[in-house]
Amino acid sequence: MRKLVVVMALLAVAGCNSNKGEEGAAKPAGSGAPAAKGAAEAPKGGEAKGELVDVELTPMPLKIKVRPGGMGAMDMSLDDQHKSATVDIGDGASLNVSEAKDDFAALKKGFEGDTVLFPFKKWAKEGPNMAIVQFENAGKTGYIGFKLKEIGGKKYVCKTTGMEGVPSAEVAEKNLEPCETLAGK
């Protein structure tokens, strides 16, 4: 049985690497959706400073710019009424982007009322459409950043991810930077 598990794992890894030819060149690194014909291939080896790639946030009509080489985006929607996607922004970090039903004040009130998953301690940083919450859970301190953005008459919220949040308010703020590139498709 152990040999079968090892063989299956090796086959899975080999299958993941088997389409590095033409198909891999047609899809830019970091893209969660197929690229258009003739799309530029992401640079191999070191990344060019400041170079970003578009990632589609399906099922929402949005795209975001992130560093190349990431894992793209994953649909995290609960249903058609609660659309959401999580996108790899590089350096092991990701953002969740979802449709927002509430205004910014209501979003903040929701974080302040959390006593279970991310028990609210204080606001580490606040702005007109961005905030970073400090929470404590099981004796550990974490931070979550979120930003509200309106695109095409609809509200969307970008939020840092992780069950333990991120280690500092500065990291949360840095991880929210790609939200500035959020745009309609």
PyRosetta script that sets phi, psi and omega in degrees:
from pyrosetta import init, pose_from_sequence

init()
pose = pose_from_sequence("MRKLVVVMALLAVAGCNSNKGEEGAAKPAGSGAPAAKGAAEAPKGGEAKGELVDVELTPMPLKIKVRPGGMGAMDMSLDDQHKSATVDIGDGASLNVSEAKDDFAALKKGFEGDTVLFPFKKWAKEGPNMAIVQFENAGKTGYIGFKLKEIGGKKYVCKTTGMEGVPSAEVAEKNLEPCETLAGK")
pose.set_psi(1, -42.1)
pose.set_omega(1, -179.1)
pose.set_phi(2, -61.0)
pose.set_psi(2, -41.5)
pose.set_omega(2, 179.0)
pose.set_phi(3, -62.8)
pose.set_psi(3, -39.1)
pose.set_omega(3, 179.3)
pose.set_phi(4, -62.6)
pose.set_psi(4, -42.7)
pose.set_omega(4, 179.3)
pose.set_phi(5, -63.1)
pose.set_psi(5, -43.3)
pose.set_omega(5, 179.4)
pose.set_phi(6, -63.7)
pose.set_psi(6, -44.3)
pose.set_omega(6, 179.7)
pose.set_phi(7, -62.6)
pose.set_psi(7, -43.5)
pose.set_omega(7, 179.9)
pose.set_phi(8, -63.0)
pose.set_psi(8, -40.5)
pose.set_omega(8, 178.8)
pose.set_phi(9, -64.5)
pose.set_psi(9, -42.9)
pose.set_omega(9, 178.2)
pose.set_phi(10, -63.6)
pose.set_psi(10, -40.4)
pose.set_omega(10, 177.7)
pose.set_phi(11, -64.3)
pose.set_psi(11, -39.0)
pose.set_omega(11, 179.2)
pose.set_phi(12, -64.3)
pose.set_psi(12, -43.6)
pose.set_omega(12, 178.8)
pose.set_phi(13, -64.8)
pose.set_psi(13, -44.2)
pose.set_omega(13, 179.3)
pose.set_phi(14, -62.1)
pose.set_psi(14, -39.4)
pose.set_omega(14, 178.7)
pose.set_phi(15, -64.9)
pose.set_psi(15, -36.3)
pose.set_omega(15, 179.1)
pose.set_phi(16, -66.5)
pose.set_psi(16, -28.9)
pose.set_omega(16, -177.5)
pose.set_phi(17, -99.0)
pose.set_psi(17, 1.0)
pose.set_omega(17, -172.8)
pose.set_phi(18, -76.3)
pose.set_psi(18, -18.3)
pose.set_omega(18, -176.9)
pose.set_phi(19, -108.1)
pose.set_psi(19, 50.4)
pose.set_omega(19, 178.7)
pose.set_phi(20, -88.0)
pose.set_psi(20, -2.5)
pose.set_omega(20, -177.6)
pose.set_phi(21, -76.7)
pose.set_psi(21, -128.0)
pose.set_omega(21, -175.7)
pose.set_phi(22, -59.5)
pose.set_psi(22, -42.7)
pose.set_omega(22, -176.4)
pose.set_phi(23, -61.2)
pose.set_psi(23, -40.9)
pose.set_omega(23, 179.5)
pose.set_phi(24, -65.5)
pose.set_psi(24, -32.6)
pose.set_omega(24, -179.7)
pose.set_phi(25, -74.4)
pose.set_psi(25, -21.7)
pose.set_omega(25, -178.1)
pose.set_phi(26, -83.9)
pose.set_psi(26, -8.3)
pose.set_omega(26, -177.5)
pose.set_phi(27, -121.8)
pose.set_psi(27, 117.6)
pose.set_omega(27, -178.6)
pose.set_phi(28, -66.7)
pose.set_psi(28, 147.0)
pose.set_omega(28, 178.4)
pose.set_phi(29, -60.6)
pose.set_psi(29, 140.3)
pose.set_omega(29, 178.5)
pose.set_phi(30, 87.1)
pose.set_psi(30, 2.4)
pose.set_omega(30, -178.1)
pose.set_phi(31, -94.0)
pose.set_psi(31, 131.3)
pose.set_omega(31, 177.6)
pose.set_phi(32, -90.3)
pose.set_psi(32, -3.9)
pose.set_omega(32, -178.9)
pose.set_phi(33, -133.0)
pose.set_psi(33, 155.5)
pose.set_omega(33, 180.0)
pose.set_phi(34, -58.5)
pose.set_psi(34, 142.8)
pose.set_omega(34, 179.7)
pose.set_phi(35, -85.4)
pose.set_psi(35, 159.3)
pose.set_omega(35, 176.4)
pose.set_phi(36, -70.7)
pose.set_psi(36, 157.0)
pose.set_omega(36, 177.6)
pose.set_phi(37, -57.2)
pose.set_psi(37, 139.1)
pose.set_omega(37, 178.3)
pose.set_phi(38, 81.6)
pose.set_psi(38, 12.1)
pose.set_omega(38, 180.0)
pose.set_phi(39, -65.7)
pose.set_psi(39, 145.1)
pose.set_omega(39, -179.7)
pose.set_phi(40, -71.5)
pose.set_psi(40, 140.1)
pose.set_omega(40, 177.6)
pose.set_phi(41, -77.5)
pose.set_psi(41, 140.7)
pose.set_omega(41, 178.1)
pose.set_phi(42, -63.4)
pose.set_psi(42, 146.6)
pose.set_omega(42, -179.5)
pose.set_phi(43, -61.8)
pose.set_psi(43, 140.9)
pose.set_omega(43, 178.1)
pose.set_phi(44, -92.1)
pose.set_psi(44, 154.1)
pose.set_omega(44, -179.5)
pose.set_phi(45, 77.7)
pose.set_psi(45, -126.4)
pose.set_omega(45, -179.4)
pose.set_phi(46, -75.7)
pose.set_psi(46, 149.3)
pose.set_omega(46, 178.3)
pose.set_phi(47, -87.7)
pose.set_psi(47, 145.2)
pose.set_omega(47, 173.9)
pose.set_phi(48, -72.2)
pose.set_psi(48, 136.9)
pose.set_omega(48, -178.1)
pose.set_phi(49, -62.1)
pose.set_psi(49, 133.6)
pose.set_omega(49, 176.5)
pose.set_phi(50, 79.4)
pose.set_psi(50, -6.1)
pose.set_omega(50, -179.5)
pose.set_phi(51, -76.4)
pose.set_psi(51, 130.2)
pose.set_omega(51, -179.8)
pose.set_phi(52, -127.9)
pose.set_psi(52, 157.7)
pose.set_omega(52, 176.2)
pose.set_phi(53, -122.1)
pose.set_psi(53, 151.4)
pose.set_omega(53, 176.3)
pose.set_phi(54, -81.1)
pose.set_psi(54, 137.7)
pose.set_omega(54, 173.5)
pose.set_phi(55, -125.7)
pose.set_psi(55, 126.7)
pose.set_omega(55, 178.2)
pose.set_phi(56, -78.7)
pose.set_psi(56, 136.8)
pose.set_omega(56, -178.2)
pose.set_phi(57, -102.6)
pose.set_psi(57, 60.4)
pose.set_omega(57, 179.1)
pose.set_phi(58, -63.1)
pose.set_psi(58, 132.2)
pose.set_omega(58, 23.2)
pose.set_phi(59, -98.9)
pose.set_psi(59, 6.8)
pose.set_omega(59, 178.9)
pose.set_phi(60, -86.0)
pose.set_psi(60, 155.2)
pose.set_omega(60, -179.4)
pose.set_phi(61, -82.9)
pose.set_psi(61, 51.0)
pose.set_omega(61, -173.9)
pose.set_phi(62, -127.1)
pose.set_psi(62, 159.6)
pose.set_omega(62, 169.5)
pose.set_phi(63, -140.0)
pose.set_psi(63, 159.9)
pose.set_omega(63, -179.4)
pose.set_phi(64, -141.9)
pose.set_psi(64, 149.9)
pose.set_omega(64, 177.8)
pose.set_phi(65, -98.7)
pose.set_psi(65, 129.5)
pose.set_omega(65, 178.8)
pose.set_phi(66, -137.0)
pose.set_psi(66, 168.9)
pose.set_omega(66, 176.2)
pose.set_phi(67, -65.8)
pose.set_psi(67, 144.7)
pose.set_omega(67, 179.8)
pose.set_phi(68, -68.3)
pose.set_psi(68, 158.4)
pose.set_omega(68, 174.9)
pose.set_phi(69, 97.4)
pose.set_psi(69, -0.8)
pose.set_omega(69, -178.8)
pose.set_phi(70, -80.0)
pose.set_psi(70, -174.0)
pose.set_omega(70, -177.1)
pose.set_phi(71, -94.6)
pose.set_psi(71, 5.0)
pose.set_omega(71, 178.5)
pose.set_phi(72, 84.0)
pose.set_psi(72, -149.7)
pose.set_omega(72, -177.0)
pose.set_phi(73, -126.0)
pose.set_psi(73, 153.5)
pose.set_omega(73, 179.2)
pose.set_phi(74, -127.8)
pose.set_psi(74, 132.7)
pose.set_omega(74, 176.8)
pose.set_phi(75, -67.6)
pose.set_psi(75, 120.0)
pose.set_omega(75, -179.5)
pose.set_phi(76, -114.5)
pose.set_psi(76, 18.0)
pose.set_omega(76, -176.2)
pose.set_phi(77, -61.3)
pose.set_psi(77, 138.9)
pose.set_omega(77, 174.7)
pose.set_phi(78, -81.1)
pose.set_psi(78, -36.4)
pose.set_omega(78, 177.8)
pose.set_phi(79, -167.0)
pose.set_psi(79, -173.7)
pose.set_omega(79, -178.9)
pose.set_phi(80, -66.4)
pose.set_psi(80, -18.2)
pose.set_omega(80, -178.1)
pose.set_phi(81, -89.7)
pose.set_psi(81, -16.0)
pose.set_omega(81, -176.3)
pose.set_phi(82, -130.7)
pose.set_psi(82, 72.2)
pose.set_omega(82, -177.1)
pose.set_phi(83, -77.9)
pose.set_psi(83, 139.8)
pose.set_omega(83, -174.9)
pose.set_phi(84, -159.7)
pose.set_psi(84, 147.6)
pose.set_omega(84, 175.5)
pose.set_phi(85, -143.5)
pose.set_psi(85, 145.0)
pose.set_omega(85, 175.3)
pose.set_phi(86, -112.2)
pose.set_psi(86, 133.3)
pose.set_omega(86, -174.9)
pose.set_phi(87, -124.1)
pose.set_psi(87, 137.6)
pose.set_omega(87, 175.7)
pose.set_phi(88, -74.8)
pose.set_psi(88, 121.4)
pose.set_omega(88, -179.9)
pose.set_phi(89, -105.6)
pose.set_psi(89, 4.4)
pose.set_omega(89, 178.8)
pose.set_phi(90, 99.6)
pose.set_psi(90, 166.4)
pose.set_omega(90, -179.6)
pose.set_phi(91, 54.6)
pose.set_psi(91, 30.8)
pose.set_omega(91, 178.5)
pose.set_phi(92, 75.5)
pose.set_psi(92, 11.2)
pose.set_omega(92, -178.0)
pose.set_phi(93, -108.8)
pose.set_psi(93, 157.7)
pose.set_omega(93, 176.4)
pose.set_phi(94, -146.5)
pose.set_psi(94, 163.3)
pose.set_omega(94, 176.7)
pose.set_phi(95, -125.3)
pose.set_psi(95, 145.4)
pose.set_omega(95, 170.7)
pose.set_phi(96, -104.1)
pose.set_psi(96, 132.0)
pose.set_omega(96, 177.0)
pose.set_phi(97, -119.4)
pose.set_psi(97, 127.8)
pose.set_omega(97, -178.9)
pose.set_phi(98, -142.0)
pose.set_psi(98, 160.6)
pose.set_omega(98, 175.0)
pose.set_phi(99, -68.6)
pose.set_psi(99, 139.6)
pose.set_omega(99, -179.9)
pose.set_phi(100, -107.9)
pose.set_psi(100, 129.4)
pose.set_omega(100, 177.2)
pose.set_phi(101, -92.7)
pose.set_psi(101, -20.0)
pose.set_omega(101, -174.3)
pose.set_phi(102, -108.9)
pose.set_psi(102, 166.6)
pose.set_omega(102, 172.7)
pose.set_phi(103, -84.2)
pose.set_psi(103, 178.0)
pose.set_omega(103, -174.5)
pose.set_phi(104, -62.9)
pose.set_psi(104, -40.7)
pose.set_omega(104, -179.8)
pose.set_phi(105, -61.9)
pose.set_psi(105, -40.6)
pose.set_omega(105, 179.2)
pose.set_phi(106, -68.0)
pose.set_psi(106, -37.5)
pose.set_omega(106, 176.0)
pose.set_phi(107, -60.7)
pose.set_psi(107, -45.7)
pose.set_omega(107, 179.4)
pose.set_phi(108, -62.2)
pose.set_psi(108, -41.7)
pose.set_omega(108, -179.8)
pose.set_phi(109, -61.2)
pose.set_psi(109, -36.4)
pose.set_omega(109, 177.5)
pose.set_phi(110, -62.1)
pose.set_psi(110, -41.4)
pose.set_omega(110, 177.5)
pose.set_phi(111, -67.6)
pose.set_psi(111, -40.5)
pose.set_omega(111, 179.8)
pose.set_phi(112, -62.9)
pose.set_psi(112, -30.4)
pose.set_omega(112, -178.1)
pose.set_phi(113, -85.8)
pose.set_psi(113, -5.0)
pose.set_omega(113, -178.3)
pose.set_phi(114, -73.3)
pose.set_psi(114, 118.9)
pose.set_omega(114, 177.7)
pose.set_phi(115, -118.5)
pose.set_psi(115, 1.0)
pose.set_omega(115, -174.9)
pose.set_phi(116, -113.2)
pose.set_psi(116, -69.0)
pose.set_omega(116, -172.0)
pose.set_phi(117, -75.9)
pose.set_psi(117, -51.0)
pose.set_omega(117, 179.1)
pose.set_phi(118, -129.3)
pose.set_psi(118, 73.8)
pose.set_omega(118, -174.9)
pose.set_phi(119, -56.5)
pose.set_psi(119, 115.3)
pose.set_omega(119, -175.9)
pose.set_phi(120, -58.6)
pose.set_psi(120, 134.1)
pose.set_omega(120, 173.2)
pose.set_phi(121, -114.1)
pose.set_psi(121, -54.0)
pose.set_omega(121, 178.7)
pose.set_phi(122, -166.1)
pose.set_psi(122, 168.4)
pose.set_omega(122, 173.3)
pose.set_phi(123, -86.0)
pose.set_psi(123, 118.4)
pose.set_omega(123, 179.4)
pose.set_phi(124, -79.8)
pose.set_psi(124, -30.1)
pose.set_omega(124, 179.0)
pose.set_phi(125, -159.2)
pose.set_psi(125, 141.8)
pose.set_omega(125, 179.1)
pose.set_phi(126, -137.8)
pose.set_psi(126, 144.8)
pose.set_omega(126, 175.0)
pose.set_phi(127, -141.6)
pose.set_psi(127, -176.0)
pose.set_omega(127, -177.7)
pose.set_phi(128, -65.7)
pose.set_psi(128, -29.6)
pose.set_omega(128, 179.4)
pose.set_phi(129, -138.9)
pose.set_psi(129, 16.5)
pose.set_omega(129, -178.6)
pose.set_phi(130, -141.7)
pose.set_psi(130, 142.1)
pose.set_omega(130, 176.2)
pose.set_phi(131, -149.4)
pose.set_psi(131, 153.8)
pose.set_omega(131, 175.8)
pose.set_phi(132, -126.9)
pose.set_psi(132, 122.1)
pose.set_omega(132, -178.3)
pose.set_phi(133, -99.8)
pose.set_psi(133, 138.6)
pose.set_omega(133, 171.7)
pose.set_phi(134, -101.2)
pose.set_psi(134, 133.3)
pose.set_omega(134, 178.6)
pose.set_phi(135, -132.2)
pose.set_psi(135, 161.9)
pose.set_omega(135, 174.8)
pose.set_phi(136, -129.5)
pose.set_psi(136, 130.1)
pose.set_omega(136, 179.9)
pose.set_phi(137, -141.4)
pose.set_psi(137, 125.3)
pose.set_omega(137, 179.5)
pose.set_phi(138, 54.0)
pose.set_psi(138, 39.7)
pose.set_omega(138, 178.0)
pose.set_phi(139, 78.8)
pose.set_psi(139, 1.5)
pose.set_omega(139, -179.9)
pose.set_phi(140, -108.6)
pose.set_psi(140, 141.6)
pose.set_omega(140, 177.5)
pose.set_phi(141, -98.3)
pose.set_psi(141, 137.6)
pose.set_omega(141, 177.4)
pose.set_phi(142, -142.2)
pose.set_psi(142, 170.2)
pose.set_omega(142, -178.6)
pose.set_phi(143, -134.3)
pose.set_psi(143, 144.0)
pose.set_omega(143, 174.5)
pose.set_phi(144, -130.2)
pose.set_psi(144, 129.4)
pose.set_omega(144, 175.8)
pose.set_phi(145, -107.2)
pose.set_psi(145, 145.1)
pose.set_omega(145, 174.6)
pose.set_phi(146, -145.7)
pose.set_psi(146, 152.4)
pose.set_omega(146, -176.9)
pose.set_phi(147, -141.3)
pose.set_psi(147, 134.5)
pose.set_omega(147, 177.4)
pose.set_phi(148, -99.8)
pose.set_psi(148, 134.0)
pose.set_omega(148, -179.1)
pose.set_phi(149, -137.7)
pose.set_psi(149, 139.6)
pose.set_omega(149, 176.8)
pose.set_phi(150, -106.1)
pose.set_psi(150, 129.0)
pose.set_omega(150, -179.5)
pose.set_phi(151, -136.5)
pose.set_psi(151, 122.9)
pose.set_omega(151, 179.0)
pose.set_phi(152, 59.1)
pose.set_psi(152, 34.7)
pose.set_omega(152, 178.5)
pose.set_phi(153, 80.8)
pose.set_psi(153, 0.5)
pose.set_omega(153, 177.6)
pose.set_phi(154, -113.5)
pose.set_psi(154, 148.3)
pose.set_omega(154, 178.8)
pose.set_phi(155, -96.1)
pose.set_psi(155, 137.9)
pose.set_omega(155, 177.1)
pose.set_phi(156, -131.8)
pose.set_psi(156, 147.6)
pose.set_omega(156, 177.3)
pose.set_phi(157, -119.4)
pose.set_psi(157, 130.9)
pose.set_omega(157, 172.5)
pose.set_phi(158, -98.0)
pose.set_psi(158, 136.5)
pose.set_omega(158, -179.5)
pose.set_phi(159, -141.4)
pose.set_psi(159, 137.1)
pose.set_omega(159, 174.8)
pose.set_phi(160, -65.4)
pose.set_psi(160, 155.5)
pose.set_omega(160, -174.6)
pose.set_phi(161, -116.4)
pose.set_psi(161, 170.6)
pose.set_omega(161, 176.2)
pose.set_phi(162, 121.9)
pose.set_psi(162, 133.6)
pose.set_omega(162, 179.9)
pose.set_phi(163, -66.8)
pose.set_psi(163, -19.3)
pose.set_omega(163, 176.8)
pose.set_phi(164, -109.9)
pose.set_psi(164, 13.3)
pose.set_omega(164, -176.8)
pose.set_phi(165, 68.4)
pose.set_psi(165, -152.8)
pose.set_omega(165, 174.3)
pose.set_phi(166, -117.8)
pose.set_psi(166, 163.7)
pose.set_omega(166, -170.8)
pose.set_phi(167, -73.0)
pose.set_psi(167, -18.7)
pose.set_omega(167, -178.3)
pose.set_phi(168, -153.6)
pose.set_psi(168, 163.3)
pose.set_omega(168, 176.1)
pose.set_phi(169, -64.0)
pose.set_psi(169, -34.3)
pose.set_omega(169, 179.6)
pose.set_phi(170, -65.0)
pose.set_psi(170, -41.7)
pose.set_omega(170, 178.2)
pose.set_phi(171, -65.8)
pose.set_psi(171, -41.9)
pose.set_omega(171, 178.3)
pose.set_phi(172, -60.3)
pose.set_psi(172, -44.0)
pose.set_omega(172, 179.8)
pose.set_phi(173, -64.8)
pose.set_psi(173, -41.8)
pose.set_omega(173, 178.3)
pose.set_phi(174, -63.0)
pose.set_psi(174, -41.6)
pose.set_omega(174, -178.9)
pose.set_phi(175, -68.3)
pose.set_psi(175, -20.0)
pose.set_omega(175, 177.8)
pose.set_phi(176, -82.7)
pose.set_psi(176, -12.7)
pose.set_omega(176, -176.8)
pose.set_phi(177, -53.0)
pose.set_psi(177, -41.9)
pose.set_omega(177, 179.1)
pose.set_phi(178, -60.4)
pose.set_psi(178, -20.2)
pose.set_omega(178, 178.8)
pose.set_phi(179, -60.6)
pose.set_psi(179, -25.1)
pose.set_omega(179, 178.1)
pose.set_phi(180, -65.0)
pose.set_psi(180, -22.9)
pose.set_omega(180, -178.5)
pose.set_phi(181, -93.5)
pose.set_psi(181, -1.3)
pose.set_omega(181, -180.0)
pose.set_phi(182, -59.2)
pose.set_psi(182, 128.2)
pose.set_omega(182, -177.6)
pose.set_phi(183, -150.5)
pose.set_psi(183, 164.6)
pose.set_omega(183, 175.2)
pose.set_phi(184, -71.9)
pose.set_psi(184, 154.9)
pose.set_omega(184, 179.3)
pose.set_phi(185, -72.8)
pose.dump_pdb("model.pdb")
